[in-house]
């Protein structure tokens, strides 16, 4: 697909590093599957992957994690 912001690149499969912060929790997740723009490097994460990331972040907040760096693990 053509990237909607820069309008010059196409997206290709790749990975992203996603940082989520809420209250006193900072969660960094590496290796997240994404579509990456070949021109500007902007990353798109699919809706189901985003939902999984948000569930992971909620669990981290609930258990009192302050800072954590994780590798993405598919279901």
Order of alpha helices (4+ residues) and beta strands (2+ residues): beta-beta-beta-alpha-beta
